[in-house]
């Protein structure tokens, strides 16, 4: 009987889910060459071809299609075994977008009332979302939008609505809208809104695209201003996206730049920036608690119960969220 290498099986399943060996490498945190070697070893161990390889890509063979559901079951069983063995030995790893987000504050609220719970908060990055961190196995749960992004969530991921965060605008004190106590969504249309992170293919990039289509607001991404003119930025040291500090400095010295921010987000204080609530309707970003159904960590059921109880459904009912999210967050 052939004993299968679980790392090779995981590389095979991830390559199928991601559609490309290069994307599978990113998800697994290894090189594309390592993915190819693991799959080649699996094919050698089984004495079958799992992929037909060509310049246009890799497609599953009949043997690969036949094996796929069993490979998924094998990995699920392995994950449950590991989780059962380690659940008492390590904290529950929770992936979030930023420690400044309201979702982070909600986790802290849970911890303050459940001091016996052992939770490790993991901060995602623009190029690796909290959803990606969960799917790669580096986190146990993620607070993220469950829809959108370049890849749909695979089978075996559960979700409960966690928090719907109303958006507001951040503008310079001399921006044309700065004197307003609030601004209707339609009134923002003549003023482009800068969301640098939406240049990266992700669920939040799709959210802002859908908001732009709904409202007519032009959402600009990437490097919008001339950073050389921003005091102390140094072009953000060549980073591919501006830091939060640099982005706010750009807005603070511009009479036309604006950005969206979550109502519960805690940005660095700046005397030249004003926060404007958005109305008629208020757009809101939907966060769900996502986890692998196979996860048996003892803290997980308590965290799920916390978000079930604390979910702000009353706020969601009065906000605009994308149509694809409404079934999850408004049902």
C-alpha positions, 0 to 999 in steps of 0.5 A: 500500500502506498502512503501518501504525502499529505503535503503533496496532496495539499499542493494538488488540491490547492493547485486545483482550487487556485487554477494555477501552480503559481497561485497555489504557491502563494497560498501555501507560502512556498515556491512554484517549483516546490508545488510542481515537485510535490505534485510530480512526487504524488504522480510518481507515488500513484503512478498516474498523471493528475494534470495535463500540462500545456503552455496554456495551463494545467487541466485535470486528467480523468484520474485527477478528477477521480482523486479530487474528492478523496484528496479533499476528504483526506486533508479534512481528516488530517486537519481535524486530527491536527486540530484535535491534537493541538487545540489545547496547546495553542491559541485560536488564531484570528485574522483581521484586516487591522488592529484599528478596525472595529472588528479588532475591537470586537475581538478585544471586547470578547477577550475582556469578558472571556479572559480564560480564552486564548486568542492570537490576533493576526494582522493581514496585509493588502496582498494577503487578505485575512481570507487568504490567511484562513485558507492557507491554514495560517489562521483558524478564523478570519473576519472578512467579507465572504463574497467577492475576490478573485476566488470564491470560498471553497467547500468546508468554510462556514460563515456567520455575519459578524459586523456591518461597518458604516462608511464615512469620508475623510477629507482635508478641512478645505475640501468642498464638502468639509463644512458639512455635518454629513453628506448624501451618497449622491453628493459625493459623485462629483468628488473622486474618492481615493482607496489605494488598497483597492488596486489589489485584486481582493474581496474589498476591491470588488466591494468598492467596484460595486459601490462605484457602480451603484453610486456613480462615484469614481474610486481611484486606486494605487498611487494617486497623488505626487508623494514627493510633495508630501512632507516626510513621505520619501515616496513611501520608500518605494512601497507598492502601496502607501502606508496609512500614515502616508495616505492621511498625510496626502489627504491632509495637504490636498483640498481635493483628495478624499478617502473612505473609512469605516465608522469604527476605524481609529485613524491616526489623529490629524488636525487637518482632516475631517470625518463626514458621515455618509447618508441616503443611503449609508454604504457599509462594509460587511464582515463575517466570521469565517472558519473551517468546518473541521476546526475543533478548537475549544475557543471557537464555539464561544467566539462564534456565539459572541458574534452571533449575539453581537452582530449589528443587524439593526444597522445593516437593515438601514445601509447599502451593501452589495446585492451578493452579500444581502442574503448573508447579512440581512436574512 
